[in-house]
Amino acid sequence: MRAVRIEEFGGPEVLVPVEVPDPVAGPGQVLVKVVAAGVNRADALIRAGVYHRAGRPPLIPGVEAAGIVAAVGEGVTGIGVGQRVMALDGVNAPGFYAELAVVPAGQVTILPDAVDLTEAATLPVAWLSAWYCLRSLAKVTKDDTVVVKAAASGVGSAAVQIAAEAGARVIAVAGSPEKTAWAAELGAHVTLDASAHPDDAEVEEVLRLTGGRGADVVLDTVGGRAFGRSLREIGHGGRVVALANVALEPSTVDTRDFYPKNAAVLGFQLTNLQIHGYDPRADLRELADRVAAGTYRVAVETVLPLDQARAAHERLERRDNRGKIVLAVGEN
Ligand SMILES: NC(=O)c1ccc[n+]([C@@H]2O[C@H](COP(=O)([O-])OP(=O)(O)OC[C@H]3O[C@@H](n4cnc5c(N)ncnc54)[C@H](OP(=O)(O)O)[C@@H]3O)[C@@H](O)[C@H]2O)c1
């Protein structure tokens, strides 16, 4: 089969198209013919050798995809050859930048017919992360004001829509006027251009926009130095959900920025959640049903052929994407 493999850790140039033997589904596994693979920050971290569970090269990156079931291993029930599915795998060796991938059956979710496979390929990581953070951790309600950082990113563009659908007031923070305008199109009620509000100016603007009270929820998809700002933007009894460190830099935390406000800091890491028992299938099915119903707009901004994985990573790392980048792998 065709695949893109990392022969050594490094920049986007180490993503090399190769021919490798077809994998075979073992007991409890599903062989998926990949139609589309989502591109994630985690893939860039795996490629660079700084992801916590990446293993050593040579390895095929890619932690989410959608496609067709090509075979099922011994003991697999409820999933059959020919079904349209989405799959998630950051737990074992990843590998969706390939025509075929083997996945544990518990990480494969059957798709409603109405959901396009290219869009479905973006649900298992960015959308599921935004969904879990806002619904299961922050428990967002219509009474909340929610700040979404990097609101035009893969996770951010999902979070804006999920929070708005819950009835919350959404303040979208993003790095350019183009990105904030786009976040408003997705349903953000108020936008904040981070490039015009560096450092504490962003905090002051969030406080101004919330009448001095601070936000009820901050979804911190940036981390690093930006995390300290999230703590200052939260209001009394609020919840900060931290799920990223995009700049791979330390955060400086002043505990006085959150304990006097009785605020909660909640962490999220999807792979570790699965390792500790989380089964993503019910949440993914609910998300897919909402996409099928037209409740959410899955923002796929760039689709590139598999052998252009390098260009996909370069685009992601230039940080000018609005929504998701997807690799087109096989025929629908
Ligand atoms: N913990 C988990 O399980 C989990 C799951 C999914 C994603 N994540 C993390 O969540 C973050 C967002 O994911 P994504 O897929 O939505 O990413 P993405 O589409 O690549 O967006 C990342 C955005 O972060 C903003 N940013 C701020 N400071 C940055 C910096 N120093 N370098 C690069 N970008 C910077 C940029 O937006 P602006 O230009 O608007 O500032 C950039 O476009 C990533 O860090 C990812 O690893 C974590």
The ligand as an SDF file (V2000), in Angstrom:
LIG
                    3D

 48 52  0  0  0  0  0  0  0  0999 V2000
   -4.8470   17.4580   24.7370 N   0  0  0  0  0  0  0  0  0  0  0  0
   -5.4100   16.8700   23.6930 C   0  0  0  0  0  0  0  0  0  0  0  0
   -5.8260   15.7040   23.7360 O   0  0  0  0  0  0  0  0  0  0  0  0
   -5.5190   17.6500   22.4400 C   0  0  0  0  0  0  0  0  0  0  0  0
   -6.4210   17.2440   21.4330 C   0  0  0  0  0  0  0  0  0  0  0  0
   -6.5210   18.0310   20.2840 C   0  0  0  0  0  0  0  0  0  0  0  0
   -5.7170   19.1750   20.1600 C   0  0  0  0  0  0  0  0  0  0  0  0
   -4.8490   19.4930   21.1430 N   0  0  0  0  0  0  0  0  0  0  0  0
   -4.0040   20.6760   21.0540 C   0  0  0  0  0  0  0  0  0  0  0  0
   -4.8220   21.8130   20.9010 O   0  0  0  0  0  0  0  0  0  0  0  0
   -4.1260   22.7870   20.1390 C   0  0  0  0  0  0  0  0  0  0  0  0
   -4.9990   23.2090   18.9930 C   0  0  0  0  0  0  0  0  0  0  0  0
   -5.1040   22.0980   18.1130 O   0  0  0  0  0  0  0  0  0  0  0  0
   -5.5400   22.3270   16.6130 P   0  0  0  0  0  0  0  0  0  0  0  0
   -5.4980   21.0380   15.9210 O   0  0  0  0  0  0  0  0  0  0  0  0
   -6.8030   23.0850   16.6120 O   0  0  0  0  0  0  0  0  0  0  0  0
   -4.3260   23.2330   16.1230 O   0  0  0  0  0  0  0  0  0  0  0  0
   -4.1500   24.2010   14.8720 P   0  0  0  0  0  0  0  0  0  0  0  0
   -5.3400   24.1530   13.9520 O   0  0  0  0  0  0  0  0  0  0  0  0
   -2.8210   23.9130   14.3650 O   0  0  0  0  0  0  0  0  0  0  0  0
   -4.1620   25.6560   15.5610 O   0  0  0  0  0  0  0  0  0  0  0  0
   -3.1960   26.0850   16.4580 C   0  0  0  0  0  0  0  0  0  0  0  0
   -3.3600   27.6040   16.6070 C   0  0  0  0  0  0  0  0  0  0  0  0
   -2.7900   28.0110   17.8260 O   0  0  0  0  0  0  0  0  0  0  0  0
   -2.5080   29.3990   17.7380 C   0  0  0  0  0  0  0  0  0  0  0  0
   -1.1900   29.7080   18.3060 N   0  0  0  0  0  0  0  0  0  0  0  0
   -0.9750   30.5440   19.3370 C   0  0  0  0  0  0  0  0  0  0  0  0
    0.3130   30.5840   19.6390 N   0  0  0  0  0  0  0  0  0  0  0  0
    0.9550   29.7860   18.7720 C   0  0  0  0  0  0  0  0  0  0  0  0
    2.3150   29.4310   18.5880 C   0  0  0  0  0  0  0  0  0  0  0  0
    3.2780   29.9350   19.3610 N   0  0  0  0  0  0  0  0  0  0  0  0
    2.6150   28.5770   17.5850 N   0  0  0  0  0  0  0  0  0  0  0  0
    1.6450   28.0590   16.8020 C   0  0  0  0  0  0  0  0  0  0  0  0
    0.3340   28.3610   16.9470 N   0  0  0  0  0  0  0  0  0  0  0  0
   -0.0070   29.2140   17.9240 C   0  0  0  0  0  0  0  0  0  0  0  0
   -2.5820   29.7630   16.2510 C   0  0  0  0  0  0  0  0  0  0  0  0
   -3.8130   30.4590   16.0790 O   0  0  0  0  0  0  0  0  0  0  0  0
   -3.8490   32.0780   16.1060 P   0  0  0  0  0  0  0  0  0  0  0  0
   -3.1080   32.5340   14.8940 O   0  0  0  0  0  0  0  0  0  0  0  0
   -5.2990   32.3750   16.0490 O   0  0  0  0  0  0  0  0  0  0  0  0
   -3.2080   32.5170   17.3930 O   0  0  0  0  0  0  0  0  0  0  0  0
   -2.6380   28.4060   15.5670 C   0  0  0  0  0  0  0  0  0  0  0  0
   -3.2960   28.4670   14.3280 O   0  0  0  0  0  0  0  0  0  0  0  0
   -2.8100   22.1400   19.6770 C   0  0  0  0  0  0  0  0  0  0  0  0
   -1.7730   22.5530   20.5340 O   0  0  0  0  0  0  0  0  0  0  0  0
   -3.0820   20.6680   19.8510 C   0  0  0  0  0  0  0  0  0  0  0  0
   -1.9090   19.9170   20.0630 O   0  0  0  0  0  0  0  0  0  0  0  0
   -4.7470   18.7710   22.2770 C   0  0  0  0  0  0  0  0  0  0  0  0
  1  2  1  0
  2  3  2  0
  2  4  1  0
  4  5  1  0
  4 48  2  0
  5  6  2  0
  6  7  1  0
  7  8  2  0
  8  9  1  0
  8 48  1  0
  9 10  1  0
  9 46  1  0
 10 11  1  0
 11 12  1  0
 11 44  1  0
 12 13  1  0
 13 14  1  0
 14 15  2  0
 14 16  1  0
 14 17  1  0
 17 18  1  0
 18 19  2  0
 18 20  1  0
 18 21  1  0
 21 22  1  0
 22 23  1  0
 23 24  1  0
 23 42  1  0
 24 25  1  0
 25 26  1  0
 25 36  1  0
 26 27  1  0
 26 35  1  0
 27 28  2  0
 28 29  1  0
 29 30  1  0
 29 35  2  0
 30 31  1  0
 30 32  2  0
 32 33  1  0
 33 34  2  0
 34 35  1  0
 36 37  1  0
 36 42  1  0
 37 38  1  0
 38 39  2  0
 38 40  1  0
 38 41  1  0
 42 43  1  0
 44 45  1  0
 44 46  1  0
 46 47  1  0
M  CHG  2   8   1  16  -1
M  END
$$$$
